[in-house]
Amino acid sequence: MATSRYQTAEMRRQVGSPRPKTRDTKDTLCRNVVIYGHCRYQEQGCAFSHDPNKGNSNSHQQDSSKKALNVESPSFTPSTLQTTNSTNKKPTFSSQAVTAPSFTPRGLGAATPSTLPDSEAQVFNPAAIREFTPGFDLSSSTTTPANGTSQDGTVGYDVFNMPSQNLATTPFNPYAEDHSAITGAPSTYFQPQNAFTAPLQPLQHHLYAPIGPYREDLMPYHRLTHDFFVPEKLREELQKKSEAAMQVLPNSQLPQLDSYHSLVPLDTTHRKNANTFGYPSWVYKATSSKNGNLYCLRRLEGFRLTNEHAIRSVKEWKRVENANVVRIHDAFTTRAFGDSSLIFVQDYHPLSKTLAEVHLTPSAAHAGTGRFQPKTPIAESVLWGYITQIASGLKSIHSNNLAARCLDPSKIILTDKNRIRLSACSVLDVVQFDIRRPIQDLQQDDLQQFGRTMLCLATSTPPQQLTNVSAAMEQMNRTYSPEMRDTITWLLTPPAPHKSIDEFIQGIATHIVSAFDQSQHRADTLNSELFRELENGRIARLLMKLGTINERQEFENDRAWSENGERYMLKLFRDYVFHQVDSNGNPVIDVGHMLRCLNKLDAGIDERICLTSRDEQTSFVVSYKELKKQLLSAFNELMKAAKPGRSF
């Protein structure tokens, strides 16, 4: 049976499709079939047609096209779908449109659906649509390629071979604000990127540069916060050296010299020892009042200068610049200690120890007997490292027509791991100035002292107890290689007729190469850590700038200067970086987030972030590039009002 139209509000729902006015329901296709594919009221008396193939004749289409559109129809019909050109008639919509073929994009075939018969209408197949691939046409940027029509093969985009980059030949400064002013031409380094221009991939300054050497491979969750900074062991070592350099002696009774003050004694023993120089010697750390640098003062107690030319010989040692010789700066006499003392001014190396303290100190069981006992056996590789470094220092000294004259283990300091320096080379030239000896004989004595020092270290015997050289050589043969034995034997053998340090260096050339390789590895490691600290230095300067702007109480008689304009955005950025909280209101301490944000701000990239006020009533979407300009603008205002002097 046929259903009636809506007459009253009490009717809950209608059965079947709504009945159109002045239309024969038998030839009208049910809208449920059009929309859902079937009609649930077909067997319950729906008066409309449920055959989608019925009523497709051309005559019926022409008749139905002249009928006016029912304004009460629930379906929406765009106004552009009009089949008549008459402006006086109401918009009409053909009933045949419900069986129209599906829309097919123009690029999927040569024939369009309008040119095909209804029986051959193509069925829409989503799998047949090619995936959209942007076309990077570097030769022409004005033409837009059709979607999915000509990019089925390989894409003509090569980031390493792009003729359209046209990079500037002049050195590029990535830290400059105006790149065109540097190169003298429009900047081509940072170009706008869209769907049809290849990205140029500019340098990412907000990322850390992982310069080798590396540790073992770690997963991302293995990385810790201190991976961004100096390793903990190296940091602790440097901190200890810094603490020792800044150490002062409270209630000190030591005098203040002419240009050196804040003397701190460095001797570990309080016994007077005059075996090496013939005078009791003391070592102090002092600060120069001329330049503020730290120096090491070696004092010879009770020395009286009899010849003025003796102290002038120190000037010749200023020409010796070698990594294994402590540099001499000056020498003078003083009576500030209550006697006539001779002072040598040298470079200061904090926390350095002598080879006698490191390898020949007595153990706890024999500390009261005065017998020297080795801590641990010295590895042969370590001894070869000592030999190459002492040979390097003697090579530099002998080349300047000088002689070391002091190669005692108590006067060779260890400043770093397996890193030694000769620390008292010029003392005997002043003390024994009146005892004139040919320089060739003194250089031969250097080689013999060199051999005795290495024999003492190899046998763990102090120099004053090394009386039987043959027995010490036999003891060394049981521990070290024959090459080490032959090397020390050559040094201890009297010259016949003349030996030089150059001959010795030629004999240990292979070990010098090994020591040089180790030093380069050490330099690479420190260079890698320096690269890491380079980023931290930039962050420190950036934090100083932010600290001078944020929460400034008053500037130019404006108490709200830091709360207005770009300064307010910088305040919100400070909260975004440092004052984040989780869903429970607990503070989020994420060092990685802080480092990323600060490095992005320092680089001024185009990434945008959302800054929200604390009351959540104001929000800004701003890029790091804009924040950097605001930071520089606000800081420049402070710089203009600051007094001339030290600044960034």
C-alpha positions as CSV (number, residue, x, y, z in Angstrom):
1,M,0.0,0.0,0.0
2,A,1.0,3.6,-0.5
3,T,2.3,5.7,2.3
4,S,0.9,9.1,3.0
5,R,2.8,12.4,3.3
6,Y,3.7,14.0,6.7
7,Q,0.5,15.5,7.9
8,T,0.9,15.9,11.7
9,A,3.8,16.0,14.1
10,E,2.6,12.9,15.9
11,M,3.7,10.7,13.1
12,R,7.1,9.2,14.1
13,R,8.4,7.9,10.8
14,Q,7.3,7.2,7.3
15,V,7.4,3.9,5.5
16,G,9.5,3.9,2.4
17,S,10.7,7.0,0.5
18,P,8.7,10.2,0.7
19,R,6.0,10.5,-1.9
20,P,6.7,13.3,-4.3
21,K,3.9,15.5,-5.5
22,T,2.3,15.0,-8.9
23,R,4.5,12.0,-9.8
24,D,3.7,8.4,-10.6
25,T,5.2,6.4,-7.9
26,K,5.4,3.2,-9.9
27,D,8.2,4.5,-12.2
28,T,10.0,6.4,-9.5
29,L,13.1,4.7,-8.1
30,C,13.0,4.4,-4.3
31,R,15.6,6.6,-2.7
32,N,16.5,3.9,-0.2
33,V,17.8,1.9,-3.1
34,V,19.8,4.9,-4.4
35,I,21.3,5.7,-1.0
36,Y,21.6,2.3,0.7
37,G,21.4,-0.1,-2.2
38,H,18.2,-1.7,-0.9
39,C,14.9,-0.8,0.7
40,R,13.9,-2.5,4.0
41,Y,10.2,-1.6,3.3
42,Q,10.1,-3.3,-0.2
43,E,8.1,-6.2,1.1
44,Q,6.1,-4.1,3.5
45,G,4.2,-2.1,0.8
46,C,6.7,0.5,-0.4
47,A,5.0,2.0,-3.5
48,F,8.1,3.1,-5.3
49,S,10.1,1.1,-7.8
50,H,13.0,-1.0,-6.6
51,D,14.5,-1.9,-10.0
52,P,17.5,0.4,-10.7
53,N,17.5,-0.6,-14.4
54,K,13.9,0.5,-14.9
55,G,13.1,3.8,-16.3
56,N,16.4,4.5,-18.1
57,S,14.8,5.3,-21.4
58,N,15.6,8.6,-23.1
59,S,12.0,9.7,-23.3
60,H,11.6,9.3,-19.6
61,Q,14.8,11.3,-19.0
62,Q,13.5,14.1,-21.2
63,D,10.1,14.2,-19.5
64,S,11.6,14.1,-16.0
65,S,14.1,16.9,-16.8
66,K,11.3,19.4,-17.4
67,K,9.8,18.7,-14.0
68,A,10.5,21.2,-11.3
69,L,12.7,20.3,-8.3
70,N,10.8,19.5,-5.2
71,V,11.9,22.0,-2.6
72,E,10.7,19.7,0.2
73,S,13.0,16.9,-1.0
74,P,15.5,15.9,1.8
75,S,18.4,15.5,-0.7
76,F,20.7,18.4,-1.4
77,T,21.2,19.4,-5.0
78,P,23.9,21.9,-6.0
79,S,22.7,24.9,-8.0
80,T,25.2,24.2,-10.8
81,L,23.6,21.0,-11.8
82,Q,21.0,22.6,-14.2
83,T,20.0,21.0,-17.4
84,T,18.3,24.0,-18.9
85,N,19.7,27.4,-20.0
86,S,16.5,29.2,-19.2
87,T,16.9,31.7,-16.4
88,N,13.1,32.0,-15.9
89,K,12.6,28.4,-15.0
90,K,13.2,26.9,-11.6
91,P,16.3,24.7,-11.3
92,T,15.6,21.1,-12.4
93,F,17.4,17.9,-11.7
94,S,17.0,14.8,-13.8
95,S,16.0,11.6,-12.0
96,Q,18.4,9.8,-14.3
97,A,21.3,11.3,-12.3
98,V,21.0,8.7,-9.7
99,T,22.2,6.1,-12.2
100,A,24.9,8.2,-13.6
101,P,28.4,6.6,-13.9
102,S,31.0,7.3,-11.3
103,F,33.4,10.1,-11.7
104,T,36.8,9.1,-13.2
105,P,39.8,11.5,-13.2
106,R,40.8,12.7,-16.6
107,G,44.3,11.3,-16.3
108,L,43.2,7.7,-16.0
109,G,42.1,7.1,-19.5
110,A,41.7,8.7,-22.9
111,A,38.0,8.4,-23.0
112,T,35.7,10.2,-20.6
113,P,32.6,8.8,-19.1
114,S,30.4,11.2,-21.0
115,T,31.5,9.7,-24.3
116,L,30.8,6.1,-23.3
117,P,27.4,4.5,-23.3
118,D,25.7,3.7,-20.1
119,S,26.3,0.0,-20.5
120,E,30.0,0.6,-20.8
121,A,30.3,3.0,-17.9
122,Q,33.5,2.4,-15.9
123,V,33.2,1.3,-12.3
124,F,35.2,3.3,-9.8
125,N,38.2,1.3,-8.6
126,P,40.3,3.0,-5.9
127,A,43.2,0.6,-6.5
128,A,43.6,1.8,-10.1
129,I,44.4,5.3,-9.0
130,R,48.2,5.9,-9.1
131,E,49.8,7.3,-5.9
132,F,50.5,11.0,-6.1
133,T,54.2,11.7,-6.8
134,P,55.4,15.3,-6.8
135,G,57.4,16.2,-9.9
136,F,60.7,18.0,-9.3
137,D,61.2,19.7,-12.6
138,L,64.4,21.6,-12.2
139,S,64.5,23.0,-15.7
140,S,61.1,24.8,-15.4
141,S,59.5,25.9,-12.2
142,T,56.5,27.6,-13.8
143,T,54.7,24.5,-15.2
144,T,52.8,22.3,-12.9
145,P,52.9,18.6,-13.7
146,A,49.6,16.8,-13.7
147,N,48.8,14.6,-10.8
148,G,49.9,11.0,-11.5
149,T,50.4,11.5,-15.3
150,S,54.1,11.7,-15.9
151,Q,56.0,10.6,-12.7
152,D,55.8,6.8,-13.0
153,G,59.5,6.4,-13.6
154,T,62.4,7.7,-11.7
155,V,62.1,11.1,-10.3
156,G,64.7,13.6,-11.7
157,Y,65.7,14.8,-8.2
158,D,69.3,14.3,-7.0
159,V,70.3,16.2,-3.9
160,F,74.0,15.9,-4.9
161,N,73.6,17.0,-8.5
162,M,71.3,20.0,-8.6
163,P,72.3,22.7,-11.2
164,S,69.7,25.1,-9.8
165,Q,71.3,25.7,-6.4
166,N,73.8,28.3,-7.6
167,L,75.5,28.5,-4.2
168,A,77.7,31.5,-3.5
169,T,81.4,31.1,-4.1
170,T,82.3,33.3,-1.3
171,P,82.6,31.8,2.2
172,F,79.2,31.5,3.8
173,N,78.6,32.7,7.3
174,P,75.6,30.7,8.7
175,Y,75.5,32.9,11.8
176,A,74.8,36.1,9.9
177,E,71.3,37.5,9.8
178,D,71.5,39.0,6.2
179,H,73.1,36.5,3.9
180,S,72.7,38.6,0.8
181,A,74.9,41.3,2.3
182,I,77.8,38.9,2.7
183,T,77.8,37.3,-0.8
184,G,76.8,40.5,-2.6
185,A,73.9,38.7,-4.3
186,P,70.5,37.4,-3.4
187,S,70.8,34.6,-0.9
188,T,70.4,31.1,-2.4
189,Y,71.4,29.2,0.7
190,F,68.0,29.4,2.4
191,Q,65.3,29.2,-0.3
192,P,61.5,28.8,0.2
193,Q,60.5,25.2,-0.2
194,N,57.2,24.1,-1.8
195,A,55.9,21.1,-3.6
196,F,57.7,21.8,-6.8
197,T,61.2,23.0,-5.6
198,A,63.7,20.5,-4.3
199,P,64.8,21.1,-0.7
200,L,68.4,22.3,-0.4
201,Q,68.9,20.8,3.1
202,P,70.6,23.7,4.9
203,L,73.0,23.2,7.7
204,Q,71.2,22.3,10.9
205,H,72.9,24.3,13.6
206,H,70.6,23.1,16.4
207,L,72.0,19.6,16.1
208,Y,75.1,18.3,17.8
209,A,77.9,17.2,15.4
210,P,79.0,13.7,16.4
211,I,82.8,14.0,15.7
212,G,84.7,10.8,16.4
213,P,86.2,8.8,18.1
214,Y,83.2,7.1,19.5
215,R,82.4,4.9,22.4
216,E,80.8,1.5,22.0
217,D,77.4,1.5,20.2
218,L,74.6,2.5,22.5
219,M,70.9,2.4,22.0
220,P,68.9,5.6,22.4
221,Y,67.6,4.6,25.8
222,H,71.2,4.0,27.0
223,R,72.2,7.7,26.4
224,L,72.3,9.8,29.5
225,T,72.3,13.6,30.2
226,H,76.1,13.7,30.6
227,D,76.5,12.5,27.1
228,F,76.0,16.1,26.0
229,F,78.9,17.3,28.1
230,V,82.5,16.4,29.0
231,P,82.9,12.8,30.2
232,E,82.7,12.5,33.9
233,K,86.2,11.2,34.4
234,L,87.8,13.9,32.3
235,R,85.6,16.6,33.9
236,E,86.6,15.4,37.4
237,E,90.3,15.5,36.4
238,L,90.0,19.0,35.0
239,Q,88.0,20.2,38.0
240,K,90.7,18.9,40.4
241,K,93.4,20.7,38.4
242,S,91.3,23.9,38.5
243,E,90.8,23.6,42.2
244,A,94.5,23.0,42.8
245,A,95.3,26.1,40.6
246,M,93.0,28.3,42.6
247,Q,94.1,26.9,46.0
248,V,95.4,29.5,48.6
249,L,97.2,29.1,51.9
250,P,95.2,30.7,54.8
251,N,97.2,32.5,57.4
252,S,100.3,32.1,55.3
253,Q,103.7,33.3,56.6
254,L,105.3,33.1,53.2
255,P,106.6,36.5,51.9
256,Q,105.3,38.4,48.9
257,L,107.9,38.9,46.2
258,D,108.3,41.9,43.9
259,S,105.7,40.7,41.3
260,Y,104.5,37.4,42.7
261,H,102.1,36.9,45.5
262,S,99.9,34.2,47.1
263,L,102.6,31.7,47.5
264,V,101.6,28.1,48.1
265,P,104.2,25.4,48.8
266,L,104.0,22.4,46.5
267,D,106.6,20.1,48.2
268,T,105.1,16.9,49.6
269,T,108.0,16.4,52.1
270,H,109.4,19.0,54.6
271,R,112.9,17.5,54.6
272,K,115.7,19.6,53.1
273,N,117.4,17.8,50.2
274,A,120.5,19.2,48.7
275,N,121.7,16.1,46.8
276,T,120.7,17.4,43.3
277,F,121.7,21.1,43.2
278,G,124.0,21.3,46.3
279,Y,121.5,23.7,48.0
280,P,118.1,22.9,49.7
281,S,115.4,23.6,47.1
282,W,111.7,24.4,47.5
283,V,108.8,24.7,45.0
284,Y,105.9,27.2,45.3
285,K,102.9,28.1,43.3
286,A,102.5,31.9,42.9
287,T,100.4,34.4,41.0
288,S,101.9,37.1,39.0
289,S,100.7,40.7,39.7
290,K,101.7,41.7,36.1
291,N,99.4,39.4,34.1
292,G,97.5,37.4,36.7
293,N,98.9,34.1,35.5
294,L,100.1,31.2,37.7
295,Y,103.7,30.2,37.8
296,C,105.9,27.7,39.6
297,L,108.8,29.2,41.6
298,R,111.8,27.0,42.4
299,R,113.8,28.4,45.3
300,L,117.4,27.5,46.1
301,E,117.9,28.4,49.7
302,G,121.2,30.0,50.8
303,F,122.6,30.7,47.3
304,R,124.8,33.7,46.9
305,L,125.3,35.0,43.4
306,T,129.0,35.8,42.7
307,N,128.8,36.4,39.0
308,E,126.2,38.5,37.3
309,H,126.7,36.7,34.0
310,A,125.6,33.4,35.6
311,I,122.0,34.5,36.0
312,R,121.9,35.9,32.4
313,S,122.4,32.4,31.1
314,V,118.8,31.8,31.8
315,K,117.9,33.9,28.8
316,E,119.3,31.3,26.5
317,W,116.8,28.8,27.9
318,K,113.9,30.9,26.7
319,R,114.7,29.8,23.2
320,V,113.9,26.2,24.1
321,E,110.2,25.6,23.3
322,N,109.5,21.9,23.5
323,A,106.5,20.0,24.7
324,N,108.7,17.8,27.0
325,V,110.6,20.6,28.7
326,V,109.1,23.0,31.2
327,R,109.6,26.5,29.9
328,I,111.8,28.9,31.9
329,H,110.6,32.5,32.1
330,D,112.9,34.3,34.5
331,A,115.4,34.0,37.3
332,F,116.3,36.4,40.1
333,T,117.6,36.6,43.6
334,T,115.7,37.8,46.7
335,R,116.1,38.2,50.5
336,A,112.4,38.1,51.2
337,F,112.7,34.6,52.8
338,G,115.3,35.9,55.4
339,D,118.3,34.7,53.4
340,S,119.9,35.0,50.0
341,S,117.7,32.8,47.7
342,L,117.8,32.2,44.0
343,I,114.3,32.0,42.3
344,F,113.6,30.3,39.0
345,V,110.2,31.2,37.4
346,Q,108.7,28.3,35.3
347,D,105.4,27.2,33.9
348,Y,102.9,25.8,36.4
349,H,101.3,22.4,35.8
350,P,98.7,21.6,38.5
351,L,98.7,18.2,40.3
352,S,101.9,17.1,38.6
353,K,104.1,14.5,40.3
354,T,107.6,13.4,39.8
355,L,108.5,10.0,38.5
356,A,110.1,9.2,41.8
357,E,106.8,9.9,43.6
358,V,104.8,7.9,41.1
359,H,107.1,4.8,40.6
360,L,109.6,4.9,43.5
361,T,107.7,5.9,46.6
362,P,107.9,3.6,49.6
363,S,104.9,1.4,50.4
364,A,103.0,1.6,53.6
365,A,104.8,-1.4,55.1
366,H,108.2,0.2,54.5
367,A,107.3,3.9,54.9
368,G,109.2,4.2,58.2
369,T,112.4,2.4,57.0
370,G,113.1,4.8,54.1
371,R,113.3,2.0,51.6
372,F,111.8,2.6,48.2
373,Q,109.4,0.0,47.0
374,P,107.6,0.1,43.6
375,K,103.8,0.5,43.6
376,T,103.2,-1.5,40.5
377,P,105.6,-2.8,37.8
378,I,106.1,-0.4,35.0
379,A,104.9,-1.7,31.6
380,E,107.4,-1.7,28.9
381,S,105.2,0.4,26.6
382,V,105.1,3.0,29.3
383,L,108.9,3.0,29.5
384,W,109.2,3.4,25.8
385,G,106.9,6.3,26.0
386,Y,109.2,7.9,28.7
387,I,112.3,7.2,26.5
388,T,110.8,8.9,23.4
389,Q,109.6,11.9,25.3
390,I,113.0,12.5,27.1
391,A,114.8,12.0,23.8
392,S,112.5,14.6,22.2
393,G,113.4,17.1,25.0
394,L,117.1,16.4,24.7
395,K,117.0,16.8,21.0
396,S,115.5,20.3,21.4
397,I,118.0,21.2,24.2
398,H,121.1,20.0,22.3
399,S,120.0,21.7,19.1
400,N,120.2,25.1,21.0
401,N,123.7,24.3,22.1
402,L,122.7,23.6,25.7
403,A,122.7,20.7,28.0
404,A,120.0,19.5,30.4
405,R,122.5,18.5,33.2
406,C,119.6,17.3,35.4
407,L,117.7,14.1,34.4
408,D,117.0,12.8,37.9
409,P,113.6,11.0,38.4
410,S,112.8,13.5,41.2
411,K,113.1,16.4,38.6
412,I,111.0,14.9,35.8
413,I,107.3,15.6,36.4
414,L,104.3,13.6,35.2
415,T,101.7,16.2,34.1
416,D,99.1,13.8,32.6
417,K,98.7,10.1,31.7
418,N,102.2,9.0,30.5
419,R,103.0,12.7,29.8
420,I,106.3,13.8,31.2
421,R,108.4,17.0,31.2
422,L,112.0,17.9,32.3
423,S,111.5,20.6,35.0
424,A,114.9,21.6,36.3
425,C,117.2,21.9,33.3
426,S,118.6,25.5,33.7
427,V,119.4,25.4,37.4
428,L,122.9,23.9,37.3
429,D,123.9,26.3,34.5
430,V,123.5,29.1,37.1
431,V,124.7,27.2,40.2
432,Q,127.8,25.8,38.5
433,F,128.5,28.7,36.2
434,D,132.1,29.0,37.4
435,I,132.9,25.4,36.7
436,R,133.4,25.7,32.9
437,R,133.1,22.5,31.0
438,P,132.8,22.0,27.2
439,I,129.2,21.7,26.0
440,Q,130.0,18.4,24.2
441,D,131.1,16.8,27.5
442,L,127.9,18.0,29.2
443,Q,125.8,16.6,26.4
444,Q,127.5,13.2,26.8
445,D,126.7,13.3,30.5
446,D,123.1,13.9,29.6
447,L,123.0,10.6,27.7
448,Q,124.5,8.7,30.6
449,Q,122.1,10.3,33.1
450,F,119.4,9.4,30.7
451,G,120.4,5.7,30.8
452,R,120.7,5.6,34.6
453,T,117.3,7.2,35.0
454,M,115.7,4.6,32.8
455,L,117.5,1.8,34.6
456,C,116.3,3.1,37.9
457,L,112.7,3.0,36.6
458,A,113.1,-0.4,35.0
459,T,114.5,-1.9,38.2
460,S,112.5,0.2,40.7
461,T,115.6,1.4,42.3
462,P,116.2,5.0,43.5
463,P,119.3,6.7,42.0
464,Q,121.2,6.9,45.3
465,Q,120.9,3.1,45.7
466,L,121.9,2.2,42.1
467,T,125.5,1.2,42.8
468,N,125.9,-2.0,40.9
469,V,124.9,-1.4,37.3
470,S,125.7,-4.9,36.1
471,A,123.4,-6.5,38.7
472,A,120.6,-4.0,37.8
473,M,121.0,-4.9,34.1
474,E,120.7,-8.6,34.8
475,Q,117.5,-7.9,36.9
476,M,116.1,-5.9,34.0
477,N,116.8,-8.7,31.5
478,R,114.3,-10.9,33.4
479,T,111.5,-8.5,32.9
480,Y,112.0,-6.5,29.6
481,S,112.8,-7.3,26.1
482,P,116.4,-7.5,24.6
483,E,115.7,-4.3,22.7
484,M,115.1,-2.4,25.9
485,R,118.3,-3.8,27.3
486,D,120.3,-2.8,24.2
487,T,118.9,0.7,24.3
488,I,119.8,1.3,27.9
489,T,123.2,-0.3,27.4
490,W,124.0,2.0,24.5
491,L,123.2,5.0,26.7
492,L,125.3,3.9,29.6
493,T,128.3,3.0,27.4
494,P,131.1,5.7,27.4
495,P,131.4,7.5,24.1
496,A,133.8,6.1,21.6
497,P,134.7,8.6,20.3
498,H,131.4,10.6,20.3
499,K,127.7,9.9,20.5
500,S,124.8,12.2,19.8
501,I,121.1,12.2,20.5
502,D,120.4,12.1,16.8
503,E,122.0,8.6,16.6
504,F,119.8,7.5,19.5
505,I,116.6,8.8,17.9
506,Q,117.4,6.8,14.8
507,G,117.7,3.6,16.8
508,I,114.3,4.0,18.5
509,A,112.5,5.3,15.4
510,T,109.8,2.6,15.5
511,H,108.9,3.4,19.1
512,I,108.8,7.1,18.3
513,V,106.2,6.3,15.6
514,S,104.1,4.4,18.1
515,A,104.3,7.2,20.6
516,F,103.3,9.7,18.0
517,D,100.3,7.6,17.0
518,Q,99.2,7.4,20.6
519,S,99.5,11.1,21.0
520,Q,97.4,11.7,17.9
521,H,94.7,9.4,19.3
522,R,94.7,11.4,22.5
523,A,94.5,14.6,20.5
524,D,91.5,13.2,18.6
525,T,89.7,12.3,21.8
526,L,90.2,15.8,23.3
527,N,89.2,17.4,20.0
528,S,86.0,15.4,20.0
529,E,85.2,16.6,23.5
530,L,86.0,20.2,22.4
531,F,83.4,19.9,19.6
532,R,80.9,18.9,22.2
533,E,81.7,21.9,24.4
534,L,81.5,24.2,21.4
535,E,77.7,23.9,21.4
536,N,77.5,24.4,25.2
537,G,79.5,27.7,24.9
538,R,76.8,29.0,22.5
539,I,74.1,28.0,24.9
540,A,75.8,29.8,27.7
541,R,76.0,33.1,25.8
542,L,72.3,32.7,24.8
543,L,71.3,32.1,28.4
544,M,73.2,35.2,29.5
545,K,71.2,37.3,26.9
546,L,67.9,35.8,28.1
547,G,68.8,36.4,31.7
548,T,69.5,40.1,31.1
549,I,66.0,40.5,29.5
550,N,63.6,38.3,31.4
551,E,62.1,39.7,34.6
552,R,64.1,43.0,34.4
553,Q,62.5,45.2,37.0
554,E,62.8,48.5,35.2
555,F,64.3,49.9,32.1
556,E,64.0,53.5,30.7
557,N,61.5,54.3,33.5
558,D,59.2,51.5,32.4
559,R,58.5,49.0,35.1
560,A,56.7,46.8,32.7
561,W,59.4,46.8,30.0
562,S,60.1,43.1,30.3
563,E,56.3,42.3,30.1
564,N,55.5,44.2,26.8
565,G,56.0,43.5,23.2
566,E,58.7,41.0,22.1
567,R,60.0,40.8,25.7
568,Y,56.7,39.2,26.8
569,M,57.1,36.5,24.1
570,L,60.6,35.8,25.4
571,K,59.2,35.4,28.9
572,L,56.7,32.8,27.5
573,F,59.5,31.1,25.7
574,R,61.4,30.9,29.0
575,D,58.4,29.1,30.5
576,Y,58.1,26.9,27.5
577,V,61.7,25.7,27.9
578,F,62.3,25.6,31.6
579,H,58.9,25.6,33.4
580,Q,57.1,22.7,31.7
581,V,54.9,20.5,33.8
582,D,53.1,17.2,33.2
583,S,49.4,16.3,33.5
584,N,49.7,16.2,37.3
585,G,51.4,19.5,37.6
586,N,54.8,18.0,38.4
587,P,57.8,19.7,36.9
588,V,59.4,18.1,33.8
589,I,63.2,18.2,33.9
590,D,64.2,17.3,30.4
591,V,67.7,18.5,29.6
592,G,67.4,17.2,26.0
593,H,64.3,19.4,25.5
594,M,66.1,22.5,26.9
595,L,69.2,21.9,24.7
596,R,67.1,21.4,21.6
597,C,65.1,24.5,22.1
598,L,68.0,26.7,22.9
599,N,70.0,25.5,19.9
600,K,67.1,26.0,17.7
601,L,66.7,29.6,19.0
602,D,70.4,30.2,18.5
603,A,70.2,28.9,14.9
604,G,66.9,30.8,14.2
605,I,65.2,28.1,12.2
606,D,61.7,28.3,10.8
607,E,60.0,25.8,13.1
608,R,57.0,27.2,14.9
609,I,56.0,26.6,18.5
610,C,52.9,27.6,20.5
611,L,53.6,29.8,23.5
612,T,50.8,30.0,26.1
613,S,50.6,32.4,29.0
614,R,50.4,31.1,32.6
615,D,46.7,31.9,32.8
616,E,46.0,30.1,29.5
617,Q,44.2,33.2,28.1
618,T,46.8,34.2,25.5
619,S,48.6,32.0,23.0
620,F,51.1,32.9,20.3
621,V,52.3,30.7,17.4
622,V,55.8,32.0,16.6
623,S,58.9,30.6,14.9
624,Y,62.3,30.4,16.3
625,K,63.5,32.8,13.7
626,E,61.1,35.4,14.9
627,L,62.1,34.8,18.5
628,K,65.8,35.2,17.7
629,K,65.1,38.6,16.0
630,Q,63.1,39.7,19.1
631,L,65.9,38.5,21.4
632,L,68.5,40.5,19.4
633,S,66.3,43.5,19.3
634,A,65.7,43.6,23.0
635,F,69.3,42.9,23.8
636,N,70.5,45.6,21.5
637,E,68.3,48.1,23.4
638,L,70.1,47.1,26.6
639,M,73.5,47.4,24.9
640,K,72.8,50.9,23.7
641,A,71.9,52.1,27.2
642,A,74.8,50.2,28.8
643,K,78.1,51.9,29.6
644,P,80.9,51.3,27.1
645,G,83.1,48.5,28.2
646,R,83.2,44.8,28.1
647,S,80.2,43.3,26.3
648,F,79.3,40.3,24.2
